Amino acid sequence: MTRLAIVLSLTALAAACGRTGGPASSPAPSANAWAVVNGHEITRDDVEKAYRRAAPDNQQQPSEEEAYTAKLNLLSEMIVQDVLLEKAKQLKIEVPESELDNAYNEAKKNIPPAAFEEELKKRNLTAADMREDLRRNLLAQKVVEKEVGEKATPSDADIKAFFEANKAQFNRTEDAVRIAQIVITPVRDQQRTNRTGDDAGSPQEATAKAQMLMQRLKEGLAFGDLAADYSEDPESAQRGGDLGFVPISAMAQAPPALRDAVLQSNPGTVKLVGQGGAYTIVLVVAKDKKGQKDLSMPEVKDGISSMLKNRKEQLLRAAYLSALRNDAVVVNVLAKQIVDAGGKVEAMPKSATPAATPAPPAKK
């Protein structure tokens, strides 16, 4: 099955996710609730578990403010996911156990069983926790695939029209490689550079963000979706990180580590390249020889189809999630508590006090 990775937007969608309070007749949230989505509570325990799951390897102990920021972002993801899971019930979409088994085995296939069990123990998680997280992600992906992906496939007429209007792009004077990137810098930008507004502000934050994104790519989330949500390069982020075909001569001028990661990799390969506290996650999409191309070549037609579909998916996804949020009733309890406390951790209500951060897991 084609797995269309759902962009579980962070602050962009959650901040605007419907009305900020439930109807007057709604019962008050329980003491353990950190959010309520259409009457369903997302508890502190749920968020703490997600926080332990997402913690990067060998992360420095974060400050309490940094921990709260990470948990707010995770809570925002879970709010969006809850809206999508409710839609899955309406559409009668389910994840067969066999599919869940395959996804679970794929996620841990490169980790020795003993090391995997030790990793779970250090994060205070169980195999059931991991399977439930995968199940929710797969359900959300299926909803967007059905509601968005199926409507975004371009027609042959669309592909032909694009080729005829851009023939010059398909007459290469030298070999070229098509790449996509996710850029992460250790310096905060003054302007919004991606859909979520996520921006690393220190070398530690950049490292944690890079590790988190590599993990999400391993779990099957789409490169273009993650680039649009998290890349700190404003130009390529809005295109899902796509840089198009880059001539080999231009690629040779890139920093050596990035150049080698691209030129020495086969299409479909993703590499993480670090330099000076910044990171580039680069995907080699395709390689192409010089010469005139035409639509009789499968790689040309498939490349145009993929690009046009990605464009339409970005638009349809934004519209679809916006339409869903209009009907959602969301109470972000944790966000309100933080605002009421003026961001002072010591002034937070007891029910919102962060659990002790687990010891960093051993590097695999």
N, C-alpha and C positions, 0 to 999 in steps of 0.2 A: 504494500500500500504506500502511495506517496504521502509522506508526512509533511504537511505544511505547518511550519512552526508558527505558533501564535505569538504575536508581540504582546506580552503581558506588560503593558505600559506602566510606568511608575507614576510619578507625580502628575504627569500631563492629564491622564484620564481620571485618576482617583480624585484629584483636586476639583474636577468639574463633574464628578460622577453623580448626576441627578441632584435631588434635593438633599439638603444637609441634615435634615431631621425627619423622623417618622411621623405618622399621623398622631393626633392627640390621644387616640385610644390605644396606641402601641404601649406594651409594657416597658418599664424601664430596663435598660441593659443590666445583666448580672454583674457582680463585682469582678468577675474574671473576663468580661467582654472588653476587647480592644476595638471592635467595630461590629456593626450590625448591618447586614445587607439583605434588604427585603424580608426582614424579620429573622434572618439566620445569623447567629452570632459567630464571629471569628474571635477566638479566645486568645488571651495572653499566651497560654500553653501552645496554641497553634503557631503563633508567631515566633516564640522562642525556639520551637522545634525547627522551623524554617531557617531561623538565624544560625542554628548549629549546623544545619545541613549545608548552608551556603558559605560558611566560614572557610576562607582560603587556607592552604597549607602554610604553616610557619608565619602566620600573621602576628605582628606585634600586638600586645595588649592594647585595645582601643580605649580612648577616654570614654566616660559615660555618655558625653554628648555625641561622640562618633557612633557609639553603640545604638543610641536612640535614633540617630539619623538613618542607620542601616535598617533598623527594625521598622521605622516608618515607611521606608522604601519597600521593604518586603510586605508590610501590611497593605500598601497600595496595590502591589501585585496581586495579593490574595483577594482583595476587594474586586478587582477586575475579573479574576478567575472565577469567583463566586457567581458573578453575573452571567458568565459564559456557561458555567455548569448548570445553572437554572435553565438556561436556554437549551442545553443538551437534553434535559428531562422533557421539555416541551416537544423537542424534535425526536424524542425516543432514540437518542444516540447512546450507544453503550460501547465499552471496550471489552472484547472477549478475553477470557482468561489466557488463552493461548497467545494473543497479541501482547498482553501484559507480561507474560512469561518471557517472550522474546525480547521485549524492551528491557526488562530487568537483567536478563543474561547479557545483553549487549552492553549495558552500562557498566558491568563489572567484569567483562571478559578478559581484560588485560591486568587484572589484579588477582594475585594468589588468594585462595579462599581464606587462609589464616590472616593475611594482611587486611582483607576486606572486613572480616569480623572484628579485628583490632581497631580498624578505622571507625566502624559503627560504635564500638564501645567507648572510644575517646570522645565521640560526639554525642554520647548518650542517646543513641538512636537504635532502632531495631530494623530488621529486614522488612517488617510490615510497614514501618514508617516510609521507607524508601519506595516500596511498591505503591503505597497510597499516593505519594507525591507524583510518581510516574503516571498513575491512573488519572489523576486530575489533569496533568499536563496533556496527556493523550486525548482526553475528552475535550479539552479546550481547543486543541489543534483540529479535532474532527469537526467541531462547530464552525470554525472559521473556514476550513476546507470546503464544507458544504455550502455555507452562506456567502463566501467570498471567492474562494479558489475556483469553483466551478463556473463562476460568472466572468472570470478574468481572462480565460483563454482566448487569444486573438484568432480571428478568422484568416483563411488563406488570402483573402482580399486585403486585409490589414497588413499582413506580412509583405505582400507584393507591393503595396503602395509605399510602405516604408523603404523597401529596397530601391524602387524607382526614384524616390526623392533623395536618396543618399548613396547613389552609385559610387561616388568618389571615395567614400569610406571603404569600399570593398575592392579597391585597386591598390594593393600594398606595394610599395617600392622596396621594402625589405621585410624580413621575418619580424613577427610581432607576437606579443603575449598579452592576453587579456587578464587583468587582475582586478581584485576588489580589496578594500582595506577597511580596517577599523583602527582609528588613531586614538591613542590615549596619552595625554601629557600630564606632567606633575604640577602644572601651573593652571590656576583657574582662569577661565576666559570671562571677559566682561559681558559678552553677548551669548545668547542661547545658540548652541551649535547643533543640537539634535532634538528629536521629538520629545524626549523626557526631561531635558534640561540637566541630565546627569553629567557632572564634570569633576574629574579628580583634581584635588588641590594640593597634593603633596606626593613625594615619591612613594610613600607607604600606600596611599590611596590608589595611586596608579597601578602599583603591583597587585593589590587586592582586586582591583577592577579587571585587570588583564587575566588573572587566574579565574575569576568568576566567569568571564566571557568564554574562555577556553573550555571551561566545564560545561557551559550551556551549549556550546557547539558540539561537544562530545555527546551530550544528551539528545542531539538531533534538532535543535532550534536552527532556523534558517539564518545564514550569514547576512543576507540583505536586511532582514528584520532587525537583527542585533545591531548592524551598522547604523540603520536609521534611528534607532533608539539611543545608542551609546557612543558612537564615534564622535570625536572632538574635532574633526575636520568638517567645517560647515558645508563646503562645496560637495564633497563626495558623500556625506551622510545623507543628504536629501535624495541621492540616487541609490541608496542601499549600499554605499561604499564602492560602487562600480566606477572604475577608472577607464573602462573601455580597453581597446588594444593599444599597447605601448610599444613603439618600435624598439628592437633590440639595442640599437645604438643609444637610445635615450635611457633604457633600463640599465645599461652599462655605466651610466653616470650616477646611479643611485649609490647610497652608502653600501660598502662591501657586504655587510651582513644581510641587508635587504636584497641586494642584487643577487647574491648567491642563493638565498632562500627561494627566489622566484625562478632563476634560470636553471637551477639544479633540481627543480620539483616537477612532477607530472601534474596535468590538470586534475583538479579535485583536491589537491593538497592544501592544507592550512598550516601556516607556520607563525610562531610568535617570535618577533624580533625586538630586542630591547637595546636602547642606546641612550646614555645620558639621563636615565630616569624616566624616559618616555618609551612607549611601546607601539609597535605596529603589528596588528594581526592581519596577515596577508593571505588571500585565497587566490590560487592560480586557477582561473576559470577555463582558459583554453589557450592553445598555441596555434599559430597560423603561419604558413609560408607566404612569401611574396608572390605577387601576381594578381590578375583580375579574377574576382570571385563572382559567382552567379547563384541564383536560387536553386539550381539543380544539385548543388552541393549540400548535403544534409547538415553539415556544420554551420553553413550560412543561414539556412532556413531555421534551424533549431536555435541558433544564437539570437536571431531577430525575434523569434517567438518568445524566448525566455525573457528578453529585455522588455518587450511590449507587455507581457503578462505581469512582470514585476511592477511596471509603472501603474497598470490598472489596479493591481492588488493594493498598492499603497493608498490609492484614492478610495477604493471600495472599503478597505479595512477601516480607514478613518471615519468614513460615513457610517459604516455598520456599527462600530463601537459607540459613536456619538448617538445613534438612534437607540441603542440598547440603554445607554446611560440616562436618556430622557425619561425612561420608565422605571429606573431604579431608585429605591429609597435607601440612602446610605447614611449611617451615622458613624463617623470616625471618632470613636471615644478617645483613643490615645492622642490623636492630634489635638483635640479640644483640651485635654488635660495638660499637654505641653504648653499650649498657648496660654491657658489660664495660669500656669505656673511661671509664665514669663521666660520659659526655657531654662529655668533653674532646676537642676536635677534634684537637689535636696528638698525642693518645695513640691515635688510631685506627690500625688496621692499614693498611698501604700500599694494599692492594687496595680499601679503602673510602674513600680520600681523594677528595673531590669534584673533578670536573674543573673547569677554569676556567670561570667563568660567562661566557657570551657577552655581547658588547656589546648593550645594549638596542636592539631594532629601531626603525627610524624610524617615527614616528607616521604612520599612513595618513591 
